[in-house]
Amino acid sequence: MCALEWCGVQLGGIFEVFKPAKHSHQKRLLPTEPKEGYIPAITCTTQNNGIACYMPKEGALVLENMISVGANGDAPAFYQPREFTLLQDCYALKFKGKELNRLQYLFLVVCLNKVLAKFNWNNKSGWAKVSQEKILLPFAKNGEIAFEVIEVFIRELQAERLRELQAYLKVTGLEDTMLTPEEKHALNIFTNYFVWKSGGGGGGGEPLTWQEFKIGALFDIKTPKRKFDANKVRFCVGGYPYVARGATNNGIRGNIEADPIFLNNAPSISFGQDTATIFYQDKPYFTGDKIKIFTLKEGRLERHRALFFIASMRKAFSSFSWGSTSFKQSLLENIPFKLPTHKDGTIAYDLMENFIKVLEKQQIERVMALWDQKLNAYDKVLSTPLKPV
């Protein structure tokens, strides 16, 4: 990649834009789970690959194999490999003159997100402005974008990451995915509950009950000790994490060096006030603007417990519109979210933690089942000589 010539390319010159078509659907009335006859509907959100809900396919503007972009500010671009439509506050981009594959589009998404990082709620990322921005792309000697080289480069990165993951799981002992008796118990209880909720009848055993808790009842919500301007910080190799309102990399934009007196305590949960991005932070960190810090009032915020909290909180915040100015502390403290409880009304932390451990082990099993197949495929492709560019 380094040997190729890199040139700046204006986004409006390489992408065709698609904007939401007129429709009568209201987001709050649309299903949030897949449904027959419905397709994913994209809006300006930082989560779930940009999918906010599902719209009837009939009468919709059906798109596929494109990039979706949030138009309001801090939401990133996403690659959409399957059929989707545009709900509101977003647009879709299709490369002009050539049908790209998933790997090629993923490369362009990374380039595009670097551009989108300069936009925010007060400087929205509409296509009129974004189309004037430039990204750097590698070019072959024939003057065309070197998409074949880009594809091989992405495959190399994926193979490298898979091997790193193999080594990490082995060193940490996480490759052992055998469930403990406590984890099996939690899995059975949650499985029976979900079967019952879907109308399949109860599976017996200990019932699972849920109660609503206000965030402020369980967490102290604090303002960061100091807000560091994202436009003025200098990222470095050492230092401490700098947490902003982004939706990727746990909200961490990089590391910075500053007076440790301004570090926020960990473990804690960082919350982006105008993006509703919520992440568990296990190390002390600095923050940017419009971040609140959630610290558990009683007990230690153990990682698996925190991940369950965050999943439930995200569901509670899913009904809010992106960019809401209402996420002030008084509102946050009174937002209810649901947690499982025991018969005596106490929060079932044991079930929460063990259920998250089960989900982690199941995901690791899936990755382990795939990586040999993918690595063999990558090795086959990477061993094939490229055509001269």
Salt bridges, closest charged atoms under 4 A:
ASP74 OD2 - ARG245 NH1 3.73
GLU83 OE1 - LYS57 NZ 2.91
GLU99 OE1 - LYS94 NZ 2.88
GLU133 OE1 - LYS118 NZ 3.07
GLU151 OE2 - ARG155 NH2 3.10
GLU160 OE2 - ARG161 NH1 2.98
GLU164 OE2 - ARG161 NH1 3.86
GLU183 OE1 - LYS361 NZ 2.87
GLU206 OE1 - HIS185 NE2 3.29
ASP274 OD2 - ARG245 NH1 2.71
ASP274 OD2 - LYS290 NZ 3.93
ASP282 OD1 - LYS283 NZ 3.70
ASP289 OD1 - LYS227 NZ 3.71
GLU302 OE2 - HIS304 ND1 2.64
ASP350 OD1 - HIS342 NE2 2.93
GLU353 OE2 - ARG305 NE 2.78
GLU360 OE2 - ARG303 NH1 2.60
GLU360 OE1 - HIS304 NE2 3.05
ASP379 OD1 - ARG163 NH2 2.80
